[in-house]
Structure formats: C-alpha cells, structure tokens
Amino acid sequence: MEIDFDASDPVSDFVTVPAGTYVCRVAEIRPGTTRAGDQRWSLRLVVAEGHHVGKQAAWDSLVFSTRGRARARLVLQALGLPASGRVEIEPGDLEGRTALVEIRPAEYKSPSGEVVRRNEVPYDGFRSMPTHGEANGDPSFASARPNRREADAIDPGSIPF
C-alpha cells in the first residue's frame, strides 16, 4: 500500500455529536487560571439522555472575571445553582448537574497550521431543565426548545418536552 501523508491538510476532528440541543451532565471540572490571572473552570459536558447518551458533547469554560461574570451567572442558573448576591461555590458543586446545552461544531487553525474541529457551546447555550409545568405547554418555556436545524440533528426521544 502506498500512502502520501502530504497529500491532505492535517485535520484533527474532535466532533463527537452532531449540532443540536442535548440534556448534558457536568462530568468533570478542571480548575485553572486564564493568561490574565482570572479563575477559570473547564467543564466536560457529557450527553445524559437520548441517542448519544454517554458521549462527550463538549468542553466549556466559566471565567470568573468581571467580564465573564454575566455568563457564569447564566450557566450557574441553568445548572440550578444560586446566581445572585454573594455566593460560595466550589467546582464539585457543579459535578453531576444537568442542563439543556446547545452544541455546535467549530473549526480553527492551530499555530502549527493544523485544522482542529471540535464542539463548542455558544455564549447563551445553557438552559435550565424544564419543570413539569414548562414541559406541558407553558409559553415561557419556548426559548429552551430547539430550533428547526437543531431539531433535525437530535433524537426526538431525547428531549423531555
């Protein structure tokens, strides 16, 4: 067999589930800091229900800087944690919690020129899990429903509404 390894662009593909909205569980938290010195928690999100259960959906990060505080609040609320006033929270408080999470593929070029594909979560990609009333037609729940493109990409049995 003859293989020309120079014939194609180097690509690393880490996309594990198609674009869509999934019930995801926080499986792991890796505390760290940003280059600017702000505290950052990296979250490994795993699909918790449906056709892709058990697959890694994406890695996402919470940055506890002045600028990142609004997104951290959104994510903590979606995970059912306190997100107003002064709160004391540890990385382990997030582990095992679930939320509806929008996953989409992203592509970038590494410094070495390699194309890297991976899943990402958009800024406002976290939504709280529906309560019983929301799942039974409450119109205020409409914002957490998948859009048409997302609905085509996910198993209908995996969404709890």
C-alpha positions as CSV (number, residue, x, y, z in Angstrom):
1,M,0.0,0.0,0.0
2,E,1.2,3.5,-0.8
3,I,0.1,6.5,1.3
4,D,1.0,10.1,0.6
5,F,0.8,11.8,4.0
6,D,1.5,15.2,2.5
7,A,-1.5,14.9,0.1
8,S,-4.0,16.4,2.5
9,D,-4.2,19.1,5.1
10,P,-3.7,17.9,8.6
11,V,-7.0,17.8,10.4
12,S,-7.9,16.8,13.9
13,D,-11.6,16.1,14.3
14,F,-12.9,16.0,17.8
15,V,-16.6,16.5,16.9
16,T,-18.3,13.6,18.8
17,V,-22.0,14.5,18.5
18,P,-23.9,16.4,15.8
19,A,-25.1,20.0,16.3
20,G,-28.2,20.3,18.5
21,T,-29.5,20.8,22.0
22,Y,-28.9,18.0,24.4
23,V,-29.5,17.2,28.1
24,C,-25.9,17.3,29.3
25,R,-24.3,16.4,32.6
26,V,-21.3,18.1,34.0
27,A,-18.9,15.1,34.2
28,E,-15.7,16.8,35.2
29,I,-14.4,20.2,36.3
30,R,-10.8,21.3,35.9
31,P,-10.0,24.5,37.8
32,G,-7.3,26.7,36.4
33,T,-6.5,30.3,35.5
34,T,-6.5,32.4,32.4
35,R,-3.4,34.1,31.0
36,A,-4.7,37.3,32.6
37,G,-4.8,35.5,36.0
38,D,-8.6,35.1,36.4
39,Q,-10.0,31.9,37.8
40,R,-11.4,29.5,35.1
41,W,-13.3,26.3,35.5
42,S,-13.3,24.0,32.4
43,L,-16.4,21.8,32.3
44,R,-16.6,18.5,30.5
45,L,-20.1,18.0,29.3
46,V,-21.5,14.5,28.5
47,V,-24.8,13.7,26.9
48,A,-27.1,12.4,29.6
49,E,-30.2,11.3,27.7
50,G,-31.1,10.1,24.2
51,H,-29.4,8.5,21.3
52,H,-25.9,9.9,22.1
53,V,-26.0,9.2,25.9
54,G,-22.6,8.8,27.4
55,K,-20.8,10.6,24.6
56,Q,-18.7,13.7,25.3
57,A,-20.6,16.7,24.0
58,A,-18.1,19.5,24.5
59,W,-15.7,21.2,26.8
60,D,-16.8,24.6,28.0
61,S,-15.3,27.2,30.4
62,L,-16.5,29.5,33.1
63,V,-14.3,32.5,33.7
64,F,-14.8,34.4,36.9
65,S,-13.6,37.8,35.8
66,T,-15.6,41.0,35.7
67,R,-16.3,40.4,32.0
68,G,-17.1,36.7,32.4
69,R,-19.4,37.1,35.4
70,A,-22.6,37.5,33.3
71,R,-22.0,34.2,31.5
72,A,-21.1,32.4,34.7
73,R,-24.4,33.6,36.2
74,L,-26.3,32.3,33.2
75,V,-24.6,28.8,33.4
76,L,-24.9,28.5,37.2
77,Q,-28.7,29.4,36.9
78,A,-29.2,26.8,34.2
79,L,-27.5,24.2,36.4
80,G,-29.8,25.1,39.3
81,L,-27.2,26.8,41.5
82,P,-27.5,30.2,43.2
83,A,-26.5,33.0,40.9
84,S,-27.4,36.3,42.7
85,G,-25.9,38.1,45.6
86,R,-22.7,36.8,47.3
87,V,-22.4,33.0,46.9
88,E,-19.8,30.5,47.9
89,I,-19.3,27.8,45.3
90,E,-16.8,25.1,44.7
91,P,-16.1,23.2,41.5
92,G,-17.6,20.0,42.9
93,D,-20.9,21.8,43.3
94,L,-21.3,21.6,39.5
95,E,-20.4,18.0,39.1
96,G,-23.3,15.7,38.1
97,R,-25.7,18.6,37.5
98,T,-27.7,18.7,34.2
99,A,-29.0,21.4,31.8
100,L,-30.1,21.7,28.2
101,V,-27.0,22.7,26.3
102,E,-26.7,23.8,22.7
103,I,-23.7,22.2,21.0
104,R,-22.3,23.3,17.6
105,P,-19.2,22.4,15.7
106,A,-16.3,24.9,15.5
107,E,-13.1,24.9,13.5
108,Y,-9.9,26.8,14.0
109,K,-6.3,26.6,12.8
110,S,-3.7,25.8,15.4
111,P,-0.3,27.7,15.4
112,S,1.2,24.7,13.6
113,G,-1.3,25.1,10.8
114,E,-3.3,22.1,11.7
115,V,-7.1,22.4,11.3
116,V,-8.9,21.5,14.6
117,R,-12.6,20.7,14.7
118,R,-14.4,20.4,18.0
119,N,-17.8,21.1,19.5
120,E,-18.4,24.3,21.4
121,V,-21.2,25.9,23.5
122,P,-22.3,29.4,22.4
123,Y,-22.4,32.2,25.0
124,D,-26.1,31.7,25.7
125,G,-26.1,27.9,25.1
126,F,-27.2,26.8,28.5
127,R,-30.9,26.5,29.5
128,S,-32.5,25.1,32.7
129,M,-34.1,21.7,32.6
130,P,-37.9,22.1,32.2
131,T,-40.1,21.7,35.2
132,H,-43.4,19.7,34.8
133,G,-45.4,22.9,34.0
134,E,-42.9,24.0,31.4
135,A,-43.0,20.7,29.7
136,N,-46.8,20.8,29.4
137,G,-47.2,23.9,27.3
138,D,-46.1,26.9,29.3
139,P,-45.3,29.5,26.6
140,S,-42.4,31.0,28.6
141,F,-40.5,27.7,28.0
142,A,-40.4,28.3,24.2
143,S,-36.9,29.8,24.4
144,A,-35.4,26.4,25.6
145,R,-36.9,24.5,22.7
146,P,-34.6,23.5,19.9
147,N,-34.8,25.5,16.6
148,R,-35.6,23.6,13.4
149,R,-32.0,23.0,12.5
150,E,-31.3,21.6,16.0
151,A,-34.4,19.5,16.0
152,D,-33.3,17.8,12.8
153,A,-29.9,16.9,14.5
154,I,-31.2,15.3,17.7
155,D,-33.2,12.2,18.6
156,P,-36.8,13.4,19.4
157,G,-36.9,10.9,22.3
158,S,-34.0,12.6,24.0
159,I,-35.8,15.9,24.7
160,P,-38.0,15.9,27.8
161,F,-40.8,18.0,26.2
